[in-house]
């Protein structure tokens, strides 16, 4: 009776009193109360060479609308640069709703992005308006095109034109005359100009598919031919009387990707010149390109189907010649490099490589004839934050001593000296930065596993706080007021000699003489690290709620996770997803179960996406450890996922199919012994609902009882629609409490059981 009452209170949000309500978490409090809501800041844009910035603030005159305010970084003096009332179109009485904005290079024009529509994960389609700050004129770009159809609008370097994509074609519009010139006219659902198909966007994190030349005379753009890509059909059963299908161009493992090429066209219009990159355009990816500063060359990164080599090609626009100037290789996989820019007036470019065994920063001569390793040592450059060529520094994120944390460092571009840590030692946790040109100021976001984020403006290199941009004080006070134990980090070494980082939340009122159930949170693939010393939002609050009810919550990172622990750590997972990472997690769990206060008869596990796959594999392979599992949106069969991701980490299936089979949960479903809750959205364009169904079929075939819940038309995030997230976590909570009894038990009581 008492256990049912606890479940009811958690799910309903009912309270036993004000004091208890302040200290305790319920699902309604987490999702509906507003107690745990981040303060907004931005989007912020640096102006005046990094001495000032603009941001959005609520308008006093128009409810729900924004003014654009400009601040002097040093003094904090500010003024309204563009008021909401300045953004009222003709024949309207309401200002535009600003979703994002950009300044032209000379700040003569302001471009507003509004009326956005989602394309897969992100809202990359919408309407663009341009305001002339001299004349005050405000007008919409792309008149004549369908509403909310423009993508990636960008000013020309000379501020006279804007280029954008609509309907898979690239256009240039003159800002004075409004004349629109089509640079391509063959765009269709299959011929994709200036943007990308589903797989490129998802796995290479690239959406904007064209680049202005620095002199503004030409545009280089990607064209994908998806004619041979089969559509995966999702079905919508609820939004009309008759169901209908939603096609997704989705190349699964073993299927050919879209053919890809890059062309250069005069910005005034004309024929496209296609860059003659050697190699089969279907069996090679072209995930990155950039113009040289003098507009004479285009550099292109080319990665073959196996994704084990990154070749840099330099194309000469004037004579049409092309040559391979640089190559990076790995026995496992390489990634497309974002952090490459021109240095030293175009004589060199930057590059990141793991060739030394650690990810480090290199500067490469423009013709590839020589390179210099700038950073070195047994640590990883996690990401580049800013390359300040004028002052001779590269700013980067690293954490040489603690892979769960993130800090800002800088290093001289000539490679002399040692890296200098700029993040203060008294702020352990996770730090990110938006550094101004010239590197004198930065927007700094800081959080830890126990503290929600705070955003402030800091000076560099001294890292002195100038002013708080988003204090999140109410959020922080509400978290600090909870009845909880802090998240504590630990290291363990498994029987197989693997050192794993993790964290643990002990139950409220923890008594070390008792034994408690343990609930593992897992992911375990190259796309994410769970044991991070940063605030985890809703998931962290839910874990804290479970700890208040008497569960130990644990997460650990296995080999193959993107921890900054060197190339060998990360790439040990090559051809081993569903195999090595599963064993690491199980061996780590065995170490946790050795603690006197852990009840090894009450062990549960949950995860999402790759973590959903991990949950299934742990239940199937290690029923002696895991008694209950909750798997959300898992890849049931690796051969059903997209080719770019799965082939990168598992090899191409005509060479390594046995590895795909061994690592896929569906092939081990007959081993299920414990309790399983399987959850999936039927509108998941990423991990298709098909994955759940093949696992279900196999469980049925072996007469394995389980529970399943589907969310109609929800995507991989399972968040669309009113109350969806609240319902999902309610489902998880109810299932866990029904199958794994919470709370500490005396050891004598366990002995009697």
C-alpha positions as CSV (number, residue, x, y, z in Angstrom):
1,X,0.0,0.0,0.0
2,X,2.8,2.5,0.9
3,X,4.7,1.7,-2.3
4,X,1.6,2.4,-4.4
5,X,1.1,5.7,-2.5
6,X,4.7,6.8,-3.3
7,X,4.2,6.1,-7.0
8,X,1.0,8.0,-7.0
9,X,2.6,11.1,-5.3
10,X,5.5,11.1,-7.8
11,X,3.3,10.8,-10.8
12,X,0.6,13.2,-9.7
13,X,2.8,15.8,-8.2
14,X,0.8,15.8,-5.0
15,X,2.5,17.1,-1.9
16,X,2.4,16.6,1.8
17,X,3.2,20.2,2.7
18,X,5.1,23.3,1.7
19,X,8.4,22.3,3.3
20,X,8.3,18.9,1.7
21,X,7.4,20.4,-1.6
22,X,10.4,22.6,-1.6
23,X,12.8,19.8,-0.7
24,X,11.2,17.0,-2.8
25,X,11.0,16.4,-6.5
26,X,8.0,15.2,-8.4
27,X,7.5,14.9,-12.1
28,X,5.0,17.8,-12.2
29,X,7.5,19.9,-10.4
30,X,10.3,19.0,-12.8
31,X,8.2,19.5,-16.0
32,X,5.4,21.9,-15.2
33,X,6.3,24.2,-12.2
34,X,8.8,26.5,-13.8
35,X,11.2,25.9,-10.9
36,X,13.9,24.5,-13.2
37,X,13.9,26.8,-16.2
38,X,17.0,28.3,-17.7
39,X,17.2,32.0,-18.1
40,X,17.6,33.1,-21.7
41,X,20.5,35.0,-23.2
42,X,21.1,35.8,-26.8
43,X,21.6,35.0,-29.5
44,X,24.6,37.4,-29.0
45,X,26.7,38.7,-31.8
46,X,30.1,40.4,-31.4
47,X,30.4,43.8,-33.1
48,X,33.0,46.6,-33.4
49,X,35.9,44.1,-33.6
50,X,35.0,42.4,-30.3
51,X,34.6,45.6,-28.3
52,X,30.8,45.4,-28.3
53,X,28.0,42.9,-28.7
54,X,24.3,42.8,-29.5
55,X,21.7,40.6,-28.0
56,X,17.9,40.3,-27.7
57,X,15.9,41.7,-24.8
58,X,12.2,41.8,-24.3
59,X,10.4,44.8,-25.7
60,X,8.5,47.0,-23.3
61,X,6.0,48.0,-26.0
62,X,5.2,44.7,-27.6
63,X,4.6,41.7,-25.5
64,X,6.6,38.6,-26.6
65,X,8.7,40.6,-29.0
66,X,12.4,41.6,-28.8
67,X,14.5,44.7,-29.1
68,X,18.1,44.3,-30.3
69,X,20.4,46.0,-27.7
70,X,24.1,46.9,-28.2
71,X,26.4,46.7,-25.2
72,X,29.9,48.1,-24.8
73,X,31.8,45.1,-23.5
74,X,34.0,47.0,-21.1
75,X,31.6,49.5,-19.6
76,X,28.3,47.8,-20.0
77,X,26.8,51.0,-21.5
78,X,24.0,50.0,-23.8
79,X,21.3,51.3,-26.1
80,X,18.5,50.1,-28.3
81,X,20.1,49.6,-31.7
82,X,17.0,48.2,-33.4
83,X,13.7,48.4,-31.5
84,X,10.9,45.9,-32.1
85,X,8.8,48.8,-33.5
86,X,11.4,49.2,-36.2
87,X,10.7,45.7,-37.4
88,X,7.0,46.0,-38.3
89,X,6.3,45.1,-41.9
90,X,3.9,47.1,-44.0
91,X,0.3,46.1,-43.6
92,X,1.0,44.7,-40.1
93,X,0.7,46.1,-36.6
94,X,3.1,43.5,-35.0
95,X,6.9,43.3,-35.2
96,X,8.7,40.3,-36.6
97,X,9.4,37.5,-34.2
98,X,13.2,37.2,-34.2
99,X,14.5,33.6,-34.1
100,X,18.0,34.7,-35.2
101,X,19.7,37.6,-36.9
102,X,22.9,38.6,-38.5
103,X,24.7,41.8,-39.4
104,X,26.2,42.5,-42.8
105,X,30.0,42.8,-42.8
106,X,29.9,46.6,-42.5
107,X,26.8,46.6,-40.3
108,X,24.8,48.5,-42.9
109,X,22.1,45.8,-43.0
110,X,20.4,43.7,-40.4
111,X,18.9,40.3,-41.5
112,X,16.1,38.8,-39.4
113,X,15.2,35.1,-39.5
114,X,11.6,34.3,-38.6
115,X,8.6,32.1,-39.3
116,X,10.9,29.0,-38.9
117,X,10.0,25.5,-39.8
118,X,11.8,22.3,-38.7
119,X,13.7,20.2,-41.2
120,X,14.5,17.0,-39.3
121,X,16.2,18.0,-36.1
122,X,16.7,21.7,-36.6
123,X,14.6,24.7,-37.8
124,X,16.6,25.5,-40.9
125,X,13.8,26.8,-43.1
126,X,12.0,30.1,-42.7
127,X,11.5,33.7,-43.9
128,X,14.3,36.3,-44.0
129,X,13.8,40.1,-43.8
130,X,16.5,42.7,-44.3
131,X,16.5,46.2,-42.7
132,X,18.7,49.0,-44.2
133,X,19.9,50.8,-41.0
134,X,20.6,53.9,-43.0
135,X,17.3,54.3,-44.8
136,X,15.2,52.4,-42.3
137,X,13.7,50.3,-45.1
138,X,12.5,46.8,-44.2
139,X,11.7,44.3,-46.8
140,X,11.3,40.5,-47.2
141,X,13.7,38.5,-49.2
142,X,12.6,35.9,-51.7
143,X,9.2,37.4,-52.6
144,X,7.5,35.0,-54.9
145,X,8.8,31.9,-53.2
146,X,6.6,29.8,-50.8
147,X,6.5,31.1,-47.3
148,X,9.1,29.7,-44.8
149,X,11.1,28.2,-47.7
150,X,14.4,30.1,-47.6
151,X,17.5,28.5,-46.1
152,X,20.9,29.7,-45.0
153,X,20.7,33.3,-46.2
154,X,24.1,35.0,-46.2
155,X,25.3,38.5,-47.1
156,X,27.9,38.9,-49.8
157,X,31.3,40.2,-48.6
158,X,30.5,43.6,-50.2
159,X,27.1,43.9,-48.6
160,X,25.2,44.3,-51.9
161,X,23.6,40.9,-52.2
162,X,22.3,38.0,-50.2
163,X,22.5,34.3,-51.3
164,X,20.1,31.7,-50.1
165,X,18.5,28.3,-50.9
166,X,14.9,27.6,-51.7
167,X,13.4,24.4,-53.1
168,X,16.9,22.9,-53.4
169,X,18.2,25.7,-55.7
170,X,20.6,28.5,-55.0
171,X,19.7,32.1,-55.5
172,X,21.3,35.6,-55.2
173,X,19.2,38.6,-54.5
174,X,20.3,42.2,-55.0
175,X,19.6,44.3,-51.9
176,X,19.0,47.5,-53.8
177,X,17.0,46.4,-56.8
178,X,15.4,43.2,-55.4
179,X,16.4,41.3,-58.5
180,X,16.7,37.6,-57.9
181,X,19.1,35.5,-60.0
182,X,18.9,31.7,-60.0
183,X,22.3,30.1,-59.9
184,X,20.9,26.6,-60.2
185,X,17.6,25.5,-61.7
186,X,17.7,21.7,-61.6
187,X,16.8,21.3,-57.9
188,X,14.2,18.6,-57.1
189,X,13.5,16.2,-54.2
190,X,16.3,14.1,-55.6
191,X,18.8,16.8,-56.9
192,X,19.8,18.8,-53.8
193,X,21.7,22.0,-54.4
194,X,23.1,24.2,-51.5
195,X,22.0,21.9,-48.7
196,X,22.1,18.1,-47.9
197,X,20.2,14.9,-47.5
198,X,19.2,13.4,-44.2
199,X,22.4,11.3,-43.8
200,X,24.9,14.1,-44.5
201,X,23.1,16.4,-42.1
202,X,22.8,13.9,-39.3
203,X,26.2,12.3,-39.5
204,X,28.5,15.1,-40.8
205,X,26.6,17.8,-39.0
206,X,26.4,20.0,-42.1
207,X,23.3,21.8,-43.4
208,X,24.4,25.0,-45.1
209,X,25.6,23.9,-48.5
210,X,27.2,26.9,-50.2
211,X,30.0,29.4,-49.7
212,X,30.6,32.9,-51.0
213,X,34.1,33.5,-52.3
214,X,35.9,36.2,-50.3
215,X,35.9,38.6,-53.2
216,X,32.2,38.1,-53.7
217,X,32.4,37.1,-57.4
218,X,31.6,33.4,-57.1
219,X,29.7,30.8,-55.0
220,X,30.8,27.3,-54.4
221,X,28.1,24.8,-53.6
222,X,27.4,21.2,-52.9
223,X,25.1,19.1,-55.1
224,X,23.8,15.8,-53.9
225,X,22.1,13.4,-56.3
226,X,19.8,11.2,-54.1
227,X,18.1,9.6,-57.1
228,X,19.3,6.1,-56.1
229,X,18.5,6.5,-52.4
230,X,15.4,4.5,-51.4
231,X,12.8,6.2,-49.3
232,X,12.0,4.8,-45.9
233,X,8.3,5.3,-45.3
234,X,7.1,6.3,-41.9
235,X,3.3,6.2,-41.5
236,X,1.0,8.8,-39.8
237,X,-2.2,7.2,-38.5
238,X,-3.5,10.0,-36.4
239,X,-3.6,13.3,-38.2
240,X,-6.2,12.5,-40.8
241,X,-9.0,10.0,-41.4
242,X,-6.8,8.0,-43.8
243,X,-3.3,7.2,-42.9
244,X,-0.5,8.6,-45.1
245,X,3.2,7.9,-45.5
246,X,6.2,10.2,-44.8
247,X,9.1,9.4,-47.0
248,X,12.7,9.9,-45.7
249,X,15.7,9.5,-48.1
250,X,17.6,7.2,-45.9
251,X,20.6,5.1,-47.0
252,X,20.9,2.1,-44.7
253,X,24.0,0.1,-43.9
254,X,25.4,-1.4,-47.1
255,X,23.3,0.8,-49.4
256,X,25.1,3.4,-51.5
257,X,25.0,7.0,-50.3
258,X,24.0,10.0,-52.4
259,X,26.4,11.0,-55.2
260,X,28.1,14.2,-54.2
261,X,30.0,16.9,-56.1
262,X,31.0,20.6,-55.6
263,X,30.6,23.2,-58.2
264,X,31.7,26.8,-58.7
265,X,29.4,29.4,-60.3
266,X,29.6,33.1,-61.0
267,X,27.5,35.0,-58.5
268,X,25.9,36.9,-61.4
269,X,24.7,33.6,-62.9
270,X,25.9,31.3,-65.6
271,X,27.1,27.8,-66.0
272,X,28.5,25.8,-63.1
273,X,32.0,24.4,-63.3
274,X,32.2,21.1,-61.5
275,X,35.3,20.5,-59.5
276,X,37.0,17.3,-60.8
277,X,37.6,15.6,-57.5
278,X,39.1,12.2,-58.3
279,X,37.3,9.1,-57.2
280,X,33.8,7.7,-57.4
281,X,31.4,10.4,-56.3
282,X,29.1,7.8,-54.8
283,X,31.8,6.0,-52.8
284,X,33.5,9.1,-51.4
285,X,32.1,11.8,-49.1
286,X,32.8,15.5,-49.5
287,X,31.9,16.8,-46.0
288,X,33.9,20.1,-45.8
289,X,35.1,22.8,-48.2
290,X,36.5,26.4,-47.9
291,X,37.8,29.2,-50.2
292,X,41.3,30.5,-50.0
293,X,41.5,34.1,-48.8
294,X,42.5,35.3,-52.3
295,X,39.5,33.5,-53.9
296,X,41.8,31.5,-56.2
297,X,41.4,28.1,-54.7
298,X,38.8,25.9,-53.1
299,X,40.0,23.3,-50.5
300,X,37.9,20.2,-50.1
301,X,37.9,17.4,-47.6
302,X,37.3,13.9,-49.1
303,X,36.5,10.9,-47.0
304,X,36.1,7.5,-48.7
305,X,33.2,5.1,-47.9
306,X,35.3,3.3,-45.2
307,X,36.0,6.7,-43.6
308,X,39.6,5.8,-42.7
309,X,41.3,8.6,-44.7
310,X,40.8,12.4,-45.1
311,X,42.3,13.8,-48.2
312,X,42.6,17.5,-48.7
313,X,42.2,18.6,-52.4
314,X,43.1,22.1,-53.6
315,X,41.2,23.2,-56.7
316,X,42.6,26.1,-58.8
317,X,39.6,28.1,-60.0
318,X,41.6,29.8,-62.9
319,X,42.9,26.7,-64.7
320,X,40.7,23.9,-63.3
321,X,43.6,21.9,-61.9
322,X,43.3,19.9,-58.7
323,X,45.8,18.2,-56.5
324,X,45.9,16.3,-53.2
325,X,47.9,18.5,-50.8
326,X,47.4,16.7,-47.5
327,X,46.2,13.3,-46.2
328,X,45.3,12.1,-42.7
329,X,44.8,8.4,-42.1
330,X,43.7,6.0,-39.3
331,X,43.4,2.3,-39.0
332,X,39.9,2.8,-37.7
333,X,38.1,6.0,-38.7
334,X,38.7,9.7,-39.3
335,X,36.3,12.5,-38.9
336,X,35.6,15.6,-41.0
337,X,37.5,18.5,-39.5
338,X,35.6,21.7,-38.6
339,X,38.6,23.5,-37.1
340,X,40.4,24.4,-40.3
341,X,40.9,28.1,-41.2
342,X,43.6,30.0,-43.1
343,X,46.6,31.2,-41.1
344,X,49.5,33.6,-41.9
345,X,47.7,35.4,-44.7
346,X,46.7,32.2,-46.5
347,X,50.1,30.6,-46.4
348,X,48.9,27.9,-44.0
349,X,45.8,26.3,-42.7
350,X,44.9,24.7,-39.4
351,X,44.0,21.0,-38.9
352,X,43.3,18.5,-36.1
353,X,44.6,15.0,-36.2
354,X,45.0,12.0,-33.9
355,X,48.1,10.7,-35.7
356,X,50.2,11.1,-32.6
357,X,47.8,9.0,-30.5
358,X,46.2,12.1,-29.1
359,X,44.1,14.7,-30.9
360,X,46.3,17.7,-31.5
361,X,46.4,21.0,-33.5
362,X,48.6,21.3,-36.6
363,X,49.4,24.1,-39.0
364,X,49.9,22.9,-42.6
365,X,51.5,24.8,-45.5
366,X,49.0,25.8,-48.1
367,X,50.5,23.4,-50.7
368,X,50.8,20.6,-48.1
369,X,54.6,20.6,-48.3
370,X,55.2,20.9,-44.6
371,X,53.3,20.8,-41.3
372,X,54.0,21.8,-37.7
373,X,52.4,20.2,-34.7
374,X,51.5,23.1,-32.4
375,X,50.1,21.3,-29.4
376,X,51.6,18.0,-28.1
377,X,51.6,15.7,-25.1
378,X,49.4,13.1,-23.6
379,X,46.1,15.1,-23.7
380,X,43.5,15.7,-26.3
381,X,42.5,19.0,-27.8
382,X,38.8,18.5,-27.5
383,X,37.7,21.4,-29.7
384,X,39.0,24.7,-31.0
385,X,37.3,27.8,-29.6
386,X,39.2,30.5,-31.5
387,X,42.2,30.9,-33.7
388,X,43.6,34.4,-33.1
389,X,46.1,34.6,-36.0
390,X,46.7,38.3,-35.5
391,X,48.0,37.8,-32.0
392,X,49.4,34.4,-32.5
393,X,47.3,32.2,-30.3
394,X,45.0,29.2,-30.6
395,X,42.3,28.9,-27.9
396,X,41.0,25.4,-27.2
397,X,39.1,23.2,-24.8
398,X,40.9,20.4,-23.0
399,X,41.1,18.6,-19.7
400,X,44.5,16.9,-19.4
401,X,43.9,15.7,-15.8
402,X,40.2,14.9,-15.6
403,X,38.3,13.5,-18.6
404,X,35.0,14.3,-17.1
405,X,35.7,18.1,-17.2
406,X,36.3,20.8,-19.8
407,X,38.5,23.9,-19.5
408,X,39.8,26.7,-21.7
409,X,43.5,26.8,-22.7
410,X,45.6,28.8,-25.1
411,X,48.8,28.0,-26.9
412,X,51.1,30.1,-29.1
413,X,50.6,29.3,-32.7
414,X,54.3,28.9,-33.3
415,X,54.2,26.0,-30.9
416,X,56.6,27.5,-28.4
417,X,56.0,27.2,-24.7
418,X,53.4,25.2,-22.9
419,X,49.6,25.4,-23.0
420,X,48.2,28.0,-20.6
421,X,45.0,27.2,-18.7
422,X,42.8,30.3,-18.6
423,X,39.8,28.8,-16.7
424,X,40.3,29.5,-13.0
425,X,41.2,26.5,-10.8
426,X,38.4,27.3,-8.4
427,X,35.7,26.5,-11.0
428,X,35.8,22.7,-11.4
429,X,33.4,21.4,-13.9
430,X,32.4,22.2,-17.5
431,X,33.2,25.4,-19.4
432,X,32.3,26.7,-22.9
433,X,33.1,30.0,-24.5
434,X,32.1,32.3,-27.4
435,X,35.2,34.3,-27.8
436,X,35.2,37.8,-29.4
437,X,37.5,38.7,-32.3
438,X,40.8,39.7,-30.8
439,X,40.2,37.4,-27.8
440,X,39.8,40.2,-25.2
441,X,36.3,39.1,-24.1
442,X,34.3,36.0,-24.1
443,X,30.8,34.8,-23.2
444,X,31.5,32.1,-20.7
445,X,29.0,29.3,-19.7
446,X,29.9,27.3,-16.5
447,X,28.1,24.4,-14.9
448,X,28.9,21.3,-13.0
449,X,27.1,18.0,-12.4
450,X,25.5,19.6,-9.3
451,X,25.0,23.2,-10.4
452,X,22.9,24.6,-13.3
453,X,24.7,26.8,-15.8
454,X,25.6,30.5,-15.3
455,X,26.6,32.7,-18.2
456,X,28.9,35.7,-17.7
457,X,31.1,38.0,-19.7
458,X,34.8,37.5,-18.9
459,X,38.0,39.2,-19.9
460,X,40.8,37.2,-21.5
461,X,43.4,36.0,-20.7
462,X,42.8,37.0,-17.1
463,X,39.4,35.4,-17.0
464,X,37.9,38.1,-14.8
465,X,34.1,38.3,-14.7
466,X,32.7,41.6,-16.1
467,X,29.0,41.0,-15.7
468,X,26.5,38.2,-15.4
469,X,24.4,37.5,-18.5
470,X,22.2,34.7,-17.1
471,X,22.5,34.1,-13.4
472,X,19.8,31.3,-13.2
473,X,19.6,32.1,-9.5
474,X,16.1,30.8,-9.1
475,X,17.0,27.6,-10.8
476,X,20.1,27.2,-8.7
477,X,18.3,28.0,-5.5
478,X,15.7,25.4,-6.2
479,X,18.3,22.8,-6.9
480,X,20.3,23.7,-3.8
481,X,17.0,23.5,-1.8
482,X,16.4,19.9,-2.7
483,X,16.8,17.1,-0.2
484,X,19.7,15.3,-2.0
485,X,23.1,13.9,-1.9
486,X,25.6,15.5,-4.3
487,X,26.6,13.7,-7.5
488,X,30.0,12.1,-6.7
489,X,32.6,11.1,-9.3
490,X,34.6,7.9,-9.1
491,X,37.1,5.8,-11.0
492,X,37.0,2.0,-11.1
493,X,39.2,-0.6,-12.7
494,X,37.5,-3.7,-14.1
495,X,38.6,-7.3,-13.9
496,X,39.8,-6.8,-17.5
497,X,42.0,-3.9,-16.6
498,X,39.9,-1.1,-18.0
499,X,39.8,2.2,-16.1
500,X,36.4,3.7,-16.2
501,X,35.1,7.1,-15.0
502,X,31.7,7.4,-13.6
503,X,29.4,9.2,-11.2
504,X,27.0,8.1,-8.5
505,X,24.0,9.6,-6.7
506,X,23.4,8.1,-3.3
507,X,19.8,7.9,-1.9
508,X,18.6,10.6,0.4
509,X,19.1,9.5,4.0
510,X,21.7,7.0,2.9
511,X,22.6,4.4,5.5
512,X,25.8,2.5,4.7
513,X,24.6,-0.4,6.8
514,X,21.7,-1.1,4.4
515,X,21.6,-2.3,0.8
516,X,20.0,-0.2,-1.9
517,X,18.9,-0.9,-5.5
518,X,21.1,0.5,-8.2
519,X,19.8,2.1,-11.4
520,X,22.4,2.4,-14.3
521,X,22.2,5.0,-17.0
522,X,24.1,4.0,-20.1
523,X,25.0,5.2,-23.6
524,X,28.4,3.8,-24.6
525,X,28.8,4.8,-28.3
526,X,31.1,7.4,-29.9
527,X,28.5,10.1,-30.0
528,X,28.3,10.8,-26.3
529,X,30.0,10.7,-22.9
530,X,27.6,10.3,-19.9
531,X,30.1,10.8,-17.0
532,X,30.5,14.5,-17.6
533,X,30.9,17.1,-14.8
534,X,28.2,19.3,-16.2
535,X,24.5,20.0,-15.5
536,X,22.3,17.4,-17.2
537,X,18.9,19.2,-17.0
538,X,15.8,17.1,-16.9
539,X,17.7,13.8,-16.8
540,X,19.7,14.9,-13.8
541,X,16.6,16.1,-12.0
542,X,14.9,12.8,-12.7
543,X,17.9,10.9,-11.4
544,X,17.8,13.1,-8.2
545,X,14.1,12.3,-7.8
546,X,14.9,8.6,-8.0
547,X,17.6,9.0,-5.4
548,X,15.1,10.7,-3.1
549,X,13.0,7.6,-3.4
550,X,15.8,5.2,-2.4
551,X,17.7,4.3,-5.6
552,X,21.4,4.6,-6.2
553,X,21.9,6.1,-9.7
554,X,25.2,5.3,-11.5
555,X,26.6,6.1,-15.0
556,X,30.0,5.1,-16.4
557,X,31.9,5.6,-19.7
558,X,33.3,2.6,-21.5
559,X,36.0,2.4,-24.1
560,X,34.7,4.0,-27.3
561,X,33.0,6.9,-25.6
562,X,34.4,10.3,-26.7
563,X,36.3,10.9,-23.5
564,X,39.5,12.9,-23.9
565,X,41.6,9.8,-23.0
566,X,43.5,9.4,-26.3
567,X,43.0,7.8,-29.7
568,X,43.3,4.2,-28.5
569,X,40.6,4.6,-25.9
570,X,38.1,6.0,-28.4
571,X,38.9,3.7,-31.3
572,X,39.0,0.5,-29.3
573,X,35.3,0.3,-30.3
574,X,36.0,-0.1,-34.0
575,X,34.0,-3.1,-35.3
576,X,33.0,-3.7,-31.6
577,X,29.8,-1.7,-31.0
578,X,27.4,-4.0,-29.1
579,X,30.4,-6.2,-28.1
580,X,33.3,-4.4,-26.3
581,X,31.2,-1.5,-24.9
582,X,28.7,-4.0,-23.5
583,X,31.4,-6.0,-21.8
584,X,33.0,-2.9,-20.3
585,X,29.6,-1.8,-18.9
586,X,28.9,-5.2,-17.4
587,X,32.4,-5.5,-15.9
588,X,32.0,-2.0,-14.5
589,X,28.7,-2.9,-13.0
590,X,30.3,-5.9,-11.3
591,X,32.7,-3.6,-9.6
592,X,29.8,-1.5,-8.3
593,X,28.0,-4.5,-7.1
594,X,30.9,-5.3,-4.8
595,X,30.0,-2.3,-2.6
596,X,28.5,-3.4,0.6
597,X,25.5,-1.0,0.3
598,X,24.4,-2.3,-3.2
599,X,21.7,-4.9,-3.4
600,X,22.7,-7.1,-6.4
601,X,19.2,-8.5,-6.6
602,X,17.8,-5.0,-7.4
603,X,19.7,-3.9,-10.5
604,X,18.2,-1.9,-13.3
605,X,19.4,-0.1,-16.4
606,X,18.1,2.4,-18.9
607,X,19.3,4.3,-21.9
608,X,18.2,6.1,-25.1
609,X,19.2,5.6,-28.7
610,X,22.6,4.0,-28.5
611,X,21.9,3.7,-24.8
612,X,18.6,1.9,-25.7
613,X,20.7,-0.6,-27.7
614,X,23.1,-1.0,-24.8
615,X,20.2,-1.6,-22.4
616,X,18.9,-4.5,-24.6
617,X,22.4,-6.0,-25.0
618,X,23.0,-5.8,-21.3
619,X,19.7,-7.5,-20.5
620,X,20.3,-10.2,-23.1
621,X,24.0,-10.9,-22.4
622,X,24.1,-10.4,-18.7
623,X,20.9,-11.4,-17.0
624,X,22.9,-12.4,-14.0
625,X,23.6,-8.7,-13.4
626,X,20.6,-6.7,-14.8
627,X,17.2,-7.7,-13.7
628,X,15.2,-4.8,-15.2
629,X,15.8,-2.6,-18.3
630,X,14.0,0.3,-19.9
631,X,15.1,0.8,-23.5
632,X,14.2,3.9,-25.5
633,X,14.5,4.2,-29.3
634,X,17.2,1.5,-29.6
635,X,18.9,0.4,-32.8
636,X,17.7,-3.2,-32.7
637,X,19.6,-4.3,-35.7
638,X,22.7,-2.3,-36.7
639,X,22.1,-3.2,-40.4
640,X,19.0,-1.0,-40.2
641,X,20.7,2.2,-39.2
642,X,22.2,4.8,-41.6
643,X,25.4,3.9,-43.6
644,X,27.5,6.9,-42.6
645,X,27.4,6.4,-38.9
646,X,27.3,2.6,-38.6
647,X,29.9,2.0,-41.4
648,X,32.2,4.6,-39.8
649,X,32.5,2.6,-36.6
650,X,31.8,-1.0,-37.8
651,X,33.3,-1.1,-41.3
652,X,31.6,-1.8,-44.5
653,X,29.2,-4.8,-44.2
654,X,30.6,-6.8,-47.2
655,X,33.8,-7.1,-45.2
656,X,32.6,-7.1,-41.5
657,X,29.0,-8.3,-41.6
658,X,29.7,-10.8,-38.8
659,X,30.5,-7.9,-36.5
660,X,27.2,-6.2,-37.2
661,X,25.4,-9.5,-36.5
662,X,27.2,-10.1,-33.2
663,X,26.7,-6.5,-32.0
664,X,23.0,-6.3,-32.8
665,X,20.5,-6.8,-29.9
666,X,17.9,-8.6,-32.1
667,X,20.2,-11.5,-32.5
668,X,20.4,-12.2,-28.8
669,X,16.7,-11.5,-27.8
670,X,16.2,-15.2,-26.9
671,X,18.4,-14.7,-23.8
672,X,16.0,-12.3,-22.1
673,X,15.3,-13.3,-18.5
674,X,14.4,-10.1,-16.7
675,X,11.9,-7.3,-17.0
676,X,12.0,-5.2,-20.2
677,X,10.1,-2.0,-21.2
678,X,10.6,-1.1,-24.8
679,X,9.7,2.5,-25.9
680,X,9.8,4.0,-29.4
681,X,8.3,6.9,-31.4
682,X,6.5,5.8,-34.6
683,X,7.7,9.0,-36.3
684,X,11.4,8.4,-35.5
685,X,13.2,9.4,-38.7
686,X,16.6,8.6,-37.1
687,X,16.2,5.2,-35.5
688,X,13.2,3.9,-37.3
689,X,10.3,2.3,-35.5
690,X,11.2,-0.7,-37.6
691,X,14.0,-1.4,-35.1
692,X,11.6,-1.9,-32.2
693,X,9.4,-4.2,-34.3
694,X,12.2,-6.5,-35.3
695,X,13.1,-6.9,-31.7
696,X,9.5,-7.5,-30.7
697,X,9.1,-10.2,-33.4
698,X,12.2,-12.0,-32.1
699,X,11.0,-11.8,-28.4
700,X,7.6,-13.2,-29.4
701,X,9.3,-15.9,-31.4
702,X,11.1,-17.1,-28.3
703,X,8.0,-16.6,-26.1
704,X,9.7,-13.8,-24.0
705,X,7.3,-11.6,-22.1
706,X,8.0,-7.9,-22.0
707,X,6.1,-4.6,-22.1
708,X,6.1,-2.0,-24.9
709,X,4.9,1.5,-25.4
710,X,4.8,3.4,-28.7
711,X,4.4,7.2,-29.0
712,X,2.5,8.1,-32.2
713,X,4.3,10.3,-34.7
714,X,7.0,11.3,-32.1
715,X,10.6,11.6,-33.4
716,X,13.8,10.3,-31.9
717,X,13.5,12.9,-29.2
718,X,10.0,11.8,-28.1
719,X,9.1,15.4,-27.1
720,X,6.5,16.5,-29.7
721,X,3.0,17.3,-28.5
722,X,1.7,18.5,-25.2
723,X,2.8,16.6,-22.1
724,X,4.9,14.1,-24.0
725,X,8.1,14.4,-22.0
726,X,6.2,14.4,-18.8
727,X,4.3,11.3,-19.8
728,X,7.5,9.5,-20.9
729,X,9.3,10.1,-17.6
730,X,6.1,9.1,-15.8
731,X,6.1,5.8,-17.7
732,X,9.7,5.2,-16.8
733,X,9.2,6.0,-13.1
734,X,6.1,3.8,-12.8
735,X,7.8,0.8,-14.5
736,X,10.9,1.1,-12.4
737,X,9.1,1.4,-9.1
738,X,6.8,-1.5,-10.0
739,X,9.7,-3.9,-10.8
740,X,12.5,-2.7,-8.6
741,X,11.6,-2.0,-5.0
742,X,13.1,1.3,-3.8
743,X,14.8,2.0,-0.5
744,X,17.4,0.5,1.7
745,X,17.0,-2.9,3.3
746,X,18.7,-4.2,6.3
747,X,21.1,-7.0,5.6
748,X,19.2,-9.3,8.0
749,X,16.0,-8.6,6.1
750,X,17.7,-9.6,2.8
751,X,19.0,-12.8,4.4
752,X,15.4,-13.7,5.4
753,X,14.3,-13.1,1.8
